[in-house]
Amino acid sequence: MTTRNQQLFEQAKTVIPGGVNSPVRAFGSVGGVPRFIRRAEGAHVWDEDGVQYIDYVGSWGPAIVGHAHPEVVEAVRAAALDGLSFGAPTAAEVAIAEEIVKLMPSVEQVRLVSSGTEATMSAIRLARGFTGRDTIIKFEGCYHGHSDSLLVKAGSGLLTFGNPSSAGVPADFSKHTLVLPFNDTAALTETFARIGDRIACVILEPIAGNMNMVQPDAEFVRQLRALTQQHGSVLIYDEVMTGFRVALGGAQSLHGITPDLTTMGKVIGGGMPLAAFGGRKDIMACISPLGGVYQAGTLSGNPVAVAAGLKTLEIIQRPGFYEQLSQHTRLLCAGLEAAAQQAGITFSSQSLGGMFGLYFAERVPASYADMLASHTDQFKRFFHGMLKRQVAFGPSAFEACFVSAAHTEAHIQATVDAAATVFAEMAQG
């Protein structure tokens, strides 16, 4: 019998390329039929067949307080009653800007936008305008949205400039983007020694979440900060995923690093389309209307999205929020590791705040190459085994996952119990 999810997927493919509006949703790397979600509440989502899942996708990070939190929903409702969009300044956007500046110490001024891609694209344009340079550095395995300058992959050799990894990206764009190995301090140091005076900026996911969760080592980020300061390059921390997710002050507060610019998204919108970039006041002064770097957006600072974001930022500052979130995430990872060990499955994990990574590898990866060496086929079996038992993880071995404040110890225990069964089945071949 054809399920409602199957029916919708076939229907969608006739009018939407690939049947989805973002590629990973198509289940391309794990196979099978994507679940079309009808509604979400707390720690759960329900698909179009009425199946309820414990959800660790969390809309890819924004749902830190849980889906459809009643206070966030009420804030959105109240804002919507006053109008959906004005294309003009509002008091609420000033309030959320002040809140971001208060919570993210490196940010002296901030500009609101509508997506993480828009935030990183604008931050790089700003860094180029501020420095008068063209070359940018990104790291292998880090994703910063789908703007042309960032859709590149590494070529061979330390200083090989990137080639487009997407059709439609002119080589003239990608030639200004240099891709280095993540966590390779020696490669970073040599690159700056050779062309440091040409580098406009370095953009880093301070905790990578798009090659699964991979953390930089302390020496790597210290050297990155020192080299960018020494050569007058702008250091951009892309905290679209990690901002307010791993800690109230973002990953930079855990690293003890003060970047020049920071991009934010996901959590700051509370599930609505809202993102931001901000940083040093002298750099932000280069943005129009003050400076010559142009950036604009009709829906920037949308009042309904800002209302959701403001309420979310209020909730995450309540006493004990991050302590409980971190505790539950650690509990989940420890339970999964114990279940895998009991079954004899090679498995490791790590977490920070409400973000975690699962790896079918002996040790936690430190680079994209490490992730490629992991047993991604094992993840596919695990993913579908868990989905069958009504637990949803991201449909790719290269995506981090998320715990929300709505996940209880009962949810975690149910997840670990399901995983124990799946691991046992995997061990049997």
C-alpha positions in Angstrom: 0.0 0.0 0.0 1.3 3.4 -0.9 1.8 5.6 2.1 0.9 9.3 2.3 4.6 10.1 2.4 5.3 8.2 -0.7 2.4 9.8 -2.5 3.5 13.3 -1.6 7.1 12.6 -2.6 6.0 11.4 -6.1 3.6 14.4 -6.3 6.3 16.8 -5.2 8.8 15.6 -7.8 6.5 16.7 -10.6 6.6 20.3 -9.5 9.7 20.7 -7.2 13.2 19.6 -8.4 14.0 16.4 -6.7 10.8 16.7 -4.7 12.4 18.8 -2.0 13.4 22.5 -1.3 16.8 21.6 0.2 18.9 18.7 -1.0 19.5 16.7 2.2 15.8 16.4 2.8 15.6 14.0 -0.2 17.2 11.2 1.8 19.7 10.9 -1.1 22.6 9.6 1.1 20.5 7.2 3.2 17.9 6.0 0.6 14.2 5.6 1.1 11.3 8.0 1.2 11.6 11.3 3.1 9.0 11.9 5.8 6.7 14.9 5.1 6.1 16.5 8.4 2.6 17.6 9.3 3.2 19.1 12.7 5.7 19.4 15.5 5.5 20.0 19.3 8.0 19.8 22.0 10.5 17.0 21.3 8.3 15.3 18.7 7.3 15.6 15.0 4.4 13.8 13.2 4.6 12.8 9.6 1.8 12.8 7.0 1.0 9.1 7.9 0.4 10.2 11.5 3.6 8.5 12.8 5.1 10.3 15.8 8.9 10.5 16.1 11.3 11.7 18.8 13.1 14.4 16.8 16.8 15.1 17.0 16.8 17.2 13.8 15.2 20.2 15.4 14.7 22.0 12.1 18.5 21.6 11.8 19.2 23.5 15.0 16.7 26.3 15.6 14.3 24.4 17.9 16.4 24.7 21.0 13.4 25.4 23.3 11.4 22.6 21.6 9.0 22.8 18.7 6.0 25.1 18.9 6.9 26.4 22.4 3.8 28.1 23.6 5.5 31.3 24.5 7.2 31.6 21.1 3.9 30.8 19.3 2.1 33.4 21.3 4.8 36.0 20.6 4.5 35.2 16.8 0.7 35.4 17.0 0.8 38.8 18.7 3.3 40.2 16.2 1.3 38.8 13.2 -1.8 40.5 14.4 0.0 43.9 13.9 1.1 43.0 10.4 3.4 40.6 8.6 5.9 42.9 7.0 6.6 46.6 6.9 9.8 47.2 5.0 10.5 49.8 7.6 12.4 50.0 11.0 10.7 48.7 14.1 11.4 48.9 17.8 11.6 45.1 18.0 14.5 44.9 15.6 16.4 47.4 17.8 15.6 45.2 20.9 16.9 42.0 19.3 20.0 43.8 18.1 20.7 45.0 21.6 20.1 41.5 22.9 22.6 40.0 20.4 25.2 42.6 21.2 24.8 41.9 24.9 25.1 38.1 24.6 27.8 37.9 21.9 30.8 39.9 23.3 32.6 40.2 20.0 29.6 41.9 18.3 29.6 45.7 18.7 27.0 46.2 15.9 24.8 43.8 14.0 22.8 43.8 10.8 19.7 41.5 10.5 19.1 39.4 7.4 16.8 36.4 6.6 19.1 33.4 6.2 22.5 32.0 7.2 23.6 32.0 3.5 22.7 35.7 3.3 24.7 36.4 6.5 27.9 34.7 5.5 27.7 36.1 1.9 27.3 39.6 3.3 30.1 39.1 5.9 32.5 38.1 3.2 31.6 41.0 1.0 32.1 43.3 4.0 35.5 41.8 4.8 36.6 42.3 1.2 35.3 45.9 1.2 37.0 46.6 4.5 40.4 45.2 3.5 40.4 46.0 -0.2 41.5 42.4 -0.8 39.9 39.6 -2.8 41.3 36.3 -1.5 39.3 34.3 1.1 40.1 31.1 3.0 37.6 28.5 4.0 38.2 25.0 5.4 37.5 21.6 3.8 34.2 20.2 5.1 32.9 23.5 6.4 29.7 24.7 4.9 28.8 28.4 4.8 25.7 28.5 2.7 25.3 28.4 -1.1 26.8 31.7 -2.3 29.1 31.4 -5.3 32.4 32.2 -3.4 31.9 29.5 -0.9 30.8 26.6 -3.2 34.3 25.3 -3.8 36.3 22.2 -2.9 40.0 21.8 -2.4 42.2 20.9 -5.3 45.5 19.0 -4.9 48.4 20.7 -3.1 48.6 23.1 -0.2 48.0 26.3 -2.2 45.7 25.0 -4.9 42.8 27.4 -5.4 39.3 26.0 -5.3 37.4 24.7 -8.2 33.6 25.1 -8.3 31.8 22.2 -6.6 28.5 23.3 -8.0 27.6 23.9 -11.6 26.8 27.5 -12.4 29.7 28.9 -10.3 32.1 30.8 -12.6 35.8 29.9 -12.2 36.5 33.6 -11.9 34.6 33.6 -8.6 36.0 30.5 -7.1 39.6 31.3 -8.0 39.6 33.8 -5.1 38.7 31.1 -2.6 41.4 29.0 -1.1 40.4 25.8 0.7 42.6 24.4 3.5 42.4 21.3 5.6 40.4 21.7 8.8 42.5 21.6 11.9 45.8 21.7 10.0 47.8 24.4 11.7 50.9 23.9 9.6 49.0 24.4 6.3 47.4 27.5 7.7 50.7 28.9 8.9 52.5 28.2 5.5 49.6 29.8 3.6 49.8 33.0 5.5 53.6 33.1 5.2 53.2 33.0 1.4 50.2 35.2 0.7 49.1 36.7 4.0 49.0 40.2 2.5 46.4 39.1 -0.1 43.9 37.4 2.3 40.8 39.5 3.0 39.3 37.0 5.5 39.2 33.6 6.9 35.8 32.0 7.5 35.5 29.1 10.0 32.7 27.0 11.4 34.2 27.2 15.0 32.6 23.8 15.5 31.8 22.2 12.2 28.3 20.8 11.8 28.2 20.0 8.1 30.7 17.2 8.0 29.0 16.0 11.2 30.2 17.6 14.4 34.0 18.2 14.3 35.8 20.4 16.7 39.0 22.4 16.1 41.9 22.0 18.5 43.0 24.9 20.7 46.3 25.5 18.9 44.5 25.7 15.5 42.1 28.5 16.6 44.8 30.3 18.5 47.1 30.4 15.5 44.2 31.4 13.2 43.5 34.4 15.4 47.1 35.4 15.7 47.8 35.1 11.9 44.7 37.1 10.9 45.6 39.8 13.3 49.2 39.9 12.2 48.3 40.2 8.5 45.3 42.5 8.8 42.8 39.8 7.6 39.3 39.6 9.0 38.4 36.5 11.0 34.8 35.4 10.6 33.3 32.9 13.0 30.3 31.3 11.2 28.1 30.7 14.2 24.9 30.2 12.2 24.7 26.7 13.7 26.7 27.1 16.9 25.5 30.5 18.0 23.4 30.2 21.2 23.3 26.4 20.6 26.6 25.2 22.2 26.7 28.0 24.7 25.0 31.3 25.4 28.0 33.2 24.1 28.5 30.8 21.1 31.5 28.7 20.3 33.7 31.7 20.6 33.0 32.0 24.3 34.2 28.4 24.7 37.3 29.0 22.6 38.2 32.3 24.3 38.6 33.8 20.8 37.3 37.2 19.7 36.6 37.1 16.0 36.2 40.3 13.9 32.9 39.3 12.5 30.3 36.7 13.5 27.4 35.2 11.5 24.4 33.9 13.3 21.1 32.2 12.4 18.9 29.3 13.3 18.4 29.8 17.1 18.2 33.6 16.9 15.1 33.2 14.7 13.4 30.6 17.0 12.3 28.7 13.9 11.5 31.7 11.7 13.6 33.0 8.8 16.1 35.3 10.7 19.8 35.6 10.7 22.5 38.2 11.3 26.1 39.2 10.9 27.9 41.6 13.2 31.2 42.5 14.8 33.7 45.3 15.2 32.2 48.7 14.8 34.8 50.0 12.4 34.2 47.1 10.1 30.4 47.4 10.3 30.7 51.1 9.5 31.6 50.0 5.9 28.1 48.7 5.3 25.6 50.9 3.4 24.2 53.5 4.3 27.4 54.4 6.2 29.9 52.9 3.8 30.4 51.6 0.3 29.6 47.9 0.9 26.0 47.4 -0.3 23.6 45.0 1.5 19.8 45.2 1.6 16.8 43.0 2.1 13.0 43.6 2.0 12.4 41.1 4.8 15.4 41.9 6.9 14.3 42.3 10.5 10.8 40.9 9.7 8.6 41.7 12.7 7.2 38.2 13.1 10.6 36.5 12.8 12.1 39.0 15.3 9.3 38.3 17.8 10.1 34.6 17.6 13.8 35.3 18.0 13.3 37.7 20.9 11.2 35.2 22.9 13.6 32.4 22.2 16.6 34.5 23.4 14.6 35.3 26.5 13.9 31.6 27.3 17.5 30.4 26.8 18.7 32.9 29.4 16.6 31.4 32.2 18.5 29.9 35.1 19.8 26.4 34.4 18.8 26.3 30.8 22.2 25.3 29.4 23.1 23.1 32.3 20.1 20.9 31.7 20.4 21.0 27.9 24.1 19.9 28.1 23.4 17.3 30.7 20.7 15.6 28.6 22.8 15.7 25.5 25.7 14.1 27.3 23.3 11.5 28.7 22.1 10.6 25.2 25.6 10.3 23.8 26.8 8.2 26.8 23.8 5.9 26.4 24.3 5.4 22.7 28.0 4.6 23.2 27.2 2.1 25.9 24.5 0.4 23.7 26.9 0.2 20.8 29.7 -1.2 22.9 27.3 -3.9 24.3 26.5 -4.9 20.8 30.2 -4.8 19.6 29.6 -2.0 17.1 32.4 0.5 16.4 30.9 3.8 17.5 31.9 7.1 19.1 30.1 10.4 19.9 30.6 13.9 21.3 28.5 16.8 22.4 28.6 20.5 23.4 25.5 22.2 24.7 22.6 20.9 22.7 24.7 19.8 19.7 26.0 16.3 19.2 27.7 14.1 16.6 27.5 10.3 16.1 30.2 8.4 14.2 30.7 4.9 13.2 34.4 5.1 13.9 36.7 4.2 16.7 37.4 7.8 17.6 35.8 11.2 17.2 37.0 12.7 13.8 39.2 15.8 13.7 38.8 16.5 9.9 36.8 15.9 6.8 39.2 13.1 5.8 38.5 11.4 9.2 34.8 11.6 8.4 35.2 10.1 5.0 37.1 7.2 6.6 34.2 6.4 8.9 31.7 3.7 8.2 28.9 5.7 6.6 27.1 2.6 5.4 26.7 1.6 9.0 25.0 5.0 9.6 22.5 4.2 6.9 21.4 1.0 8.7 21.3 2.8 12.0 19.3 5.7 10.6 16.6 3.5 9.1 16.5 1.2 12.1 15.9 4.2 14.4 13.3 5.7 12.0 11.5 2.4 12.0 11.4 2.7 15.8 10.1 6.3 15.6 13.3 8.2 16.4 14.5 10.7 13.8 18.1 11.8 13.2 19.4 13.8 10.4 19.3 11.8 7.1 23.1 12.0 6.5 26.2 10.7 8.2 27.7 14.2 7.6 25.1 16.2 9.7 25.3 17.1 13.3 22.1 16.5 15.4 20.4 18.5 18.2 18.7 18.1 21.6 16.2 20.6 22.8 15.0 21.7 26.2 11.8 19.7 25.5 13.8 16.4 25.5 13.4 14.7 28.8 15.3 11.8 30.4 12.3 9.6 29.3 12.9 10.6 25.7 16.6 9.9 26.0 16.0 6.5 27.6 13.5 5.6 24.9 16.1 6.6 22.2 18.8 4.5 23.9 16.5 1.5 24.2 15.7 1.7 20.5 19.3 2.1 19.6 20.2 -1.0 21.7 17.8 -3.0 19.5 19.1 -1.5 16.3 22.8 -2.1 17.2 22.0 -5.7 18.1 20.4 -6.2 14.7 23.4 -4.6 13.0 25.8 -6.9 14.9 24.0 -9.9 13.5 24.8 -8.8 10.0 
